[in-house]
Amino acid sequence: MERPATGRAAAGTVADPRGVLAPGPRGVESLLGRPMPTDRLRGWIVTIVLTLIAGVVRMWDLGRPTDNGTPVFDEKHYVPQTWQALRNGGYEDNPGYELVVHPPLSKQLMAVGQWIFGYDPVGWRVVSALAGTLCVLLIIRIARRLTRSTLLGGIAGVLLICEGLSQVTSRVGMIDIYPTLFVLGAFAAILADRDDVRGRMAVVVAEGRILDTPFGPRLGVRWWRFAAGLCIGASLASKWSGLYYIVFLGALIIGFDVAARRAAGVARPWVGTLVRDLAPLVWACFLLPILIYVASWLPWIASETGTDRHVPDAKADAVTLVALLPDWLPDWVRGMAYFSSKVLEFHATLFTPRGNPHPWESKPWTWPMGLRPMLYYYESGAAAPGCGTNDCVGAVMAIGTPALWWTAFPVLGWGIWRWITGRDWRYAAVLVGYGAGILPWFTDIDRQMYFFYMAPVIPFLVLAVTLVLGEVLGRRTSGPERRATGRMVVAIYVGLVVANFAWLWPILVGASITAARWNAELWLPSWR
């Protein structure tokens, strides 16, 4: 019986006369690539310190602003729904309030904050702020793994801390920060799985077993891929856009598996991936997320009063999806099919009215540069005191830090170039994550869309910028003058992002500022 590959390589590989890898030092090096940094303690110190800073920034004066003590913007939908979920033990039950158009997990998580702090602004927002803080922790570890540099990992953390849309998304009682967190967690697990798989392959190569079968070895249980599936499922259970990441990240895992088998010298890497890896991938990254999604509905399934839980047959039969279901299925499947059909109908018919668009909607081709942000809150005059004059403004605008967002096209273009010409898998991985968050929205441009849909894309923009900064920094083998110049350029750019974030701070947290300062914050006509 064939042994699955486990553990790390004890030796390397060289090419035999047929061009297939056999034991020797060079092949294992090609499989494992550059080792992780050895400064583990410093890496965790950097991670923890920056995460604590992120926590302070995200939670600073979290109770402001409000609409006369009530939620602002779309908090008005999610906060009451969260309160219902808390009161009922995980589900919403007001059938008259039919604007329940997203899965329950994000609201179940927000309910923890309301349980601890009550029905007040801190209770609405504290779990979102915690999720935004954890995103910083994850991106530091991801960037460190991608670049094999603790310095660049720390830079990625600083950039995400100073990203304006992430700051606002982390400080409102809305759901978009939760799929962002879970997608980032899935991406981190996929990168760890890539390294683990290559380590296992290296063992097989070193033991001379790589030619035992043209498909390559079995890889045993891949716990990191399992963790990725859990995170993708949590993203789907937070917002349906998680479906896009099932497809894109699943394709990324397949690409990594093929590349690992090819680097190990497997004779038929594509077929080997299909034979050895596809079925476990379907389980881990498709079936498991569906199970997680259904599990998030368990309180609703167990309820008697959940919204659309018990749908009259006449009402259900009006929906084709429900009418096609066999009678032997449990009644909760019928109810969920009806609920899902209504949600799908809502999203499918959310069109921009001709001649009467939403004042802050935008289309996906404007998103990479952040050309049309969103105004979440605005008060002026006596309603926004504290600026020292009678002409004050208090506003919260979901806006991306221009020093980051305005580099998007050159950075992404460079990433595509490096992927195609240099076969740099790091750029490929980041571009897949970025594309999953924006490309699907181009399929229906008549739909009403908003800039905050880019929340899950932010970390991938930061990672792309970080990879470019790593190239600017230069290789360790570069001369001292080249390295010094690289450090200076990187320091100037990071300082520019921090300064830009500090300038935007008042309109990210709703601070009272003068009307003149408010106008100075609005750099582009499209921001008004």
N, C-alpha and C positions, 0 to 999 in steps of 0.2 A: 504493500500500500504506500502511496506517495505521501511523504511528510510535508505538511504546510510549512511555508517559510515563516520563521520567527526570529526575533533578536537582531543583533548587529553583526556586521561582517568581521571576521577575524583576519582576513587577508584581502588583497586586491585581485585585479584581473588584468589580463593582456589579451590582445587579439590573436586568435589562432589563424592558420593559413586560409581558412574558409571565411574569415571576416567575422567570426562569431566570438563573443567574449569567453575567455577561459581564465582560470585563476592567475592573478598577478596584480601589481599595485595600481595600474592606471585605470582599469575598468571600474573598480570599486570607487575610485575618486570621481569618475564621471557619473556614477550613480548617486553618491552621497553629496556631491558638490561641496561648497564651502561649509565648514562646520559652524555650529552655533557659537556665539561669543562665549568665552570662558568666564566673563565677569558676571556671573549669575547674581551674586549679592548686590553689586552695583546696579544691575538691571532691575532688580526688584525694588531697590531703594528709589531709583528714578521713577519707576511705575507708581509706587505708593505715594510719593511726594506729589507728583503731577496729578494723580487721581484725587488726592485731598484738595489740591488747589481747584481742580475742576468742580468738586463738591461745593466749595465755598462760592465759586462763581455762579454755578447753576442754582444754588439755593438762596442766594443773597436777596433779602427782602422779598421772599417768595409770595407773601400775602398781597402784594400790590402788582398790578392795579385790579380794580373790580368795577363793575357797572353798578354803582351805588350799593355795594355789598353783594351783588349777584355776579354770576359768571359772565365772562366776556366772549365775544365772537362765537365760535362753534362749541366752546365750553357749555353753552346753553343747551346743547343736545346731549353731550356726553356726561356731564356732571349729574343731571337728574337720572339718567339711565344707570349710572354707577351707583347712585343712592338706592335705586330700586334693587340692583343686584346685591348690594350690601344687606338691605332689609330682608330680601327673600332667600339669601344664601347662594347667590350666584346666577340669578336669572332675572330678566325683566318681565313684568306682568301686566303692563297697562295696554290693553288692546286698542284703546283710543289714541295711543301715542304711537302711530305706525311708522314713525321715522327711525326705526331700528334697522339700520342697513349695514351693519358690520358684525362680525363674529364676537363672542363674548369675552375672550381672554383678556384683552386690554382693559376692559371695564372691570373685570374681576380683580385685576392687579391694582387699578386705581382705587377700588373699593377698600383695599388694605389701608391706604392713606386716610380715607374718610372714617374708617373704623378706629384708627389711632387718634386722629386729630379732630374728627367731627366734620360736620357739613359746613366747612369754611374754606377760604382760598388755599390755606396751607394743606388742608386735607385733600382738596381737589388736585393739587399739583405736586405733592412731595414725592410720590412714587415715580412720576414722570421725570422729576429732577434727578432722582436716584438712577433711573434708567439712562439718562443722558450722561451721568457721571461714569457709569459702568462702560459706556461706549468709549470713553477716553481710556480707561484701563485696557480694554480690548485692543484698541487701535495701537497703543504703545507696544503691546506684545506681538501683534500682527506685523507691524512695521519692523520690529526687531528681528522677527523670523524671516521676513522677506529680504531684508538688507544685510542680515548678520551683523548689525551694528546697534549697540545700545544708544549711541548718540542720535542716530536717525530715528530710532524708536521714540526717544524723548522729543525730538523735533515734531514728529507726527502728533504726539500728544498735545504739544503746545498749539499746533495749528488747529486741531479740532476744538480745543478749549476756546480759541479765539475765532471760531466760525459763527457768524451771526444767526443763520437759520437754525443751526443746531442749538444755540443758546435759547432762542425763543421757543422752539419746539419742545425743549426740555423743561420749560417753565409755564406750560399751559396744561389744563386738564383736557387734553385731546389725545388721540390714540396713535399718532404717527411716530412717536419716539419708540414705541414698543416693537413694531416690525423692524425698525432700524436696528435696535439692539439685537434682536434675534437673528437677523440676516448677518450682522457682523459676527455674532457668535458662530453661526454656521460656517462663515468664511474662515474664521480662525481654526475651527475644527478640521476643515478641508485641507488647509495648509499643513496642519500637524499630521493629518493622515497621509499626505504626500510624502513627508519626510519619513514617516514610519514605514510606508510601503517600500520606499527605496532602501531603507535599512534592512528590511526583510529580504528583498531581492539580492542585496549585497551578500547576505549570508549564503544564499543558494549558489551564487556565482563563486564565492570563495570555497564552497564545499564541492564544486565541480558538478553540481546537479542541474545546471541550467539547460543542458541539452537532453535531459531525460525525456522531454516531451516538447513538441514544436509549439505548444501553447504556453509554456512557462509554468511556474509552480502555482499551486493553490496558496492563498495568503492567509488562511485562517480567519479568525474573528477580527474585524477591524473596528475597534471601539471608537476611534475618532470619527469614522464615517457614521457610526451609530449616533454619536453626539451631534453631528451635523444634521442628521435626519430629525432628531428631537428639536433642534433650533429652527429648522425650516418649518416643521409642524407648528411650533409656537408662533412663528411669523404668520403662517396661514390662519391660525386661530385668532390672530389679532386683526388681520385685514386681508381681504381676498387677493390683494396684489402679491401676497406670498406665493401665489401660483406661478408667477413669472420666475421667481427664484428657484422653484422646483425644477423648471426646465433648464434655465441657464446654469445653475450650479451643478445640476446633474450632468450636463454636457461638459462642464469643467472637470468634474471628477473622472469622466470617461477619458478626456484628453490627458489628464495626469497619469491614468493607469496605462494607456497606450504608450506614452512617452517613457514610463518606467520600464515596461517590458522591452521596448526597443533598446533603451540604454543598457539593459542587462544582457542583450544579445539573443532574446527570444526570436525564434525563426519566423513566427507568424504573430506579431504583437497585436494586430487588430482582432484577428480571430481569437487569439488567446484572451483578450479582454472580454470579448463577447461570451466566450465559453466559461471563463473563470469568474468574471467580475460583474457581469450584467445582472444576473438574477439577484445576487446580494444587494446590488445597487438599487434595483427596483424595490426591494423590501425596505432598505434603510432610508431611501430618499423619496419614495413615492407612497408606499403602503403605510410606513410608520408615520409620516406627516398626516395622512388621512386619519389614522387612529388618534393622533394627538388632537386633531381638529374635532373629531367626534367626542373625545373625552372632555374637551372644554364645554361641551353642551350637556354633560351629564346632569348638572342641576336642573336644567330646563327639561331634559327627558324625564327626570323623576318628579317633575312638578305637575300640578293639576291646573295651575292658573297662568303658566308662562305664555307669553305672546305667541298666538297661533299654534300653541301646543296641541290642542284638540280642535281640529278643523272639521266643520260639518262636511259631509260627503258632497252635498250640492255645491258648496263653495270650492272644495278641493278639485272637483271634476272640471271646474272651469279652467283649470290650469293643466295644460297638456302633460307636463312632466309628472304630475300627480296621477292623472287619469291613466297613464301607461303603467303604473306600478301594479304588480300582482297583489291580490288580496291577502296572501299569506304573510306578507311582510308586517312587522310590528307597526302599531299605529303611530309611534313616534317618528318612524321613517316617513310616513305620509305627511305628518305635520312639518317635519324638517324640509321635505321636498317642496311643500307649499310655501313655507317661509323663504326658502332659498330662491324660489321662482319669483316671489314678490321683490326680494332684494335685487335679483338680476334685472327685473323689469325696471326698478328704480334707476339703477346705474345705466341701463341701456337707453333709457329715455331722458337722461339728464343732459339735454341739449341746450346750447346757447340760444336764447330767443333772438330771432332776427330783429335788428334795430333796437334791442333792449338787453345788451349783455350785462353780466355782473360787473360792477365797477372795478373789481380787482382780479378778475379771471385772466388767465394767460394761456398761451399755447406752448407745446414742448420745445419748439425751436428757439424760444426766448429763454429757456431755463438754464442752459449751460453758462450763460453770462449773467444770470440773475437780473434780467432786464425789467421784469415786472413783479416786484415783491408784493406782499399782502399787508394791509393795515388791519391789525387785530383790535386796536383800541385807540380812541382819540377823544380828548377833552381839551377845552381851551378856556381862557379867561378865568372867571371865579371858580369854575369846576376843576381847575388844575393849579391850585396855589402852590407857592413854594419857590418860585424862581427869582423872587425879589422885586418883581414888577407886577403891574395889573394885567399884563399881556403875556400870560403863560400858556404853555402847551404841554400836555402829557400824552404820550403816544407809545404804542408798541407796534413795531413793524417787523414782520418776518422777512428779513433781508439778508442775503449772503454777503459776507465780508468781501468787498471788491478786490482787495489785494490777493485773495485766493481765487475767487470765481472768475475774474477777468483773465486769469492765466489758463483757463480751461481748454480753449481751442489749441494753443500751441503745445500745452502739456499732453493732451490727448493725441494730437497729431504726432508728437515725438514718440509717444507710447506705441502707436500703431507702426511707425517706422522701425522702432527697435524690435517689435514683435516680428515683423515681416523679414527684416534684413539681418537681425542679430539673433533671432530665435530666443529672445529673452522671455522666458515663461512668466516672470513676475509681472511684466506689463500686460501680458495676455490675461492673467488671472484678474488683475485690477480692472481691465477693460471689460471683461465679462460681467463683473459685478456692477460696473457703471452702466453698461448697456442694458442689464436686466431692469434697472430702475427707470430708464427713460425711453428706450426703443418701443416697448409695447404701446405707449401712449400715442404714438404716431399712427396707429391703426384706425383710430376713430377721432379725427381732428375736430369734428363737429361737437364732440362732447364738451361739457363744461369742465374746465380743468384749472388747477391753481398751482402756484409755485411751491407750496409746502408739500406737494407730492414728491418733491426731490429729496425729502429728508433721508430716505435710505441710501441715496446716492452720495451724500456728503462724505462719508468715510472713504469711499473709493476715489473721490476727487483728492482728498487729503493724501491718500496713499500714492496716487499718481504723482502729485507734486513732490512728495517725499522721495520717491525713486529718482526723479529728475534732480533734486537737491543732492542726492547721493552721488550722482554723476558729476555735478558741479564741484562737489567736495573733492573728488579725485580718489584714485586708488591709494592704498597704503604704500605701494611701491613707488608712487610718484615722488618727484623731487620736492625738497622743502619749500621752494618758492611756489610751485604749483599748488601744494597743499595749503600754504598760507593764503594764497589768493582765493582758493576755493572756500576756505573757512570764512574769509572776510565777506565774500558774496553771499554765502548762506546766512551769515549772521545779519547782514543788512536786510535781506529779504524777510527773515523771520521777525526781525525788529519792526519792519514795515507792516506786517500782518498784525502784530500785537498793537502797534500804534493805531492802525485802522480800526481794530476792534474797540480800543479805548475811546476813539472818537464817536463810534456808533453806540456806545454803551447806553446813553440816555434813552434812545429810541428802541433799545432792546429790552429794557426793564421798566419802561413807563415813567421815568423820572421827570420832574417838572423842569422845563427849560423855557427860555424866552422864544418868542415867535421868530426872532432873527436867527437863533441857533437852530430852530426847527427847519427853517428854510435852508440853512447851511448844510444840514444833514442830507437834504434831498439833491443829490448830485446830478441826476438825469431827469429829463421831463417825464419819462415813463415811470418814475418813482412817485409821482404826485397823483 
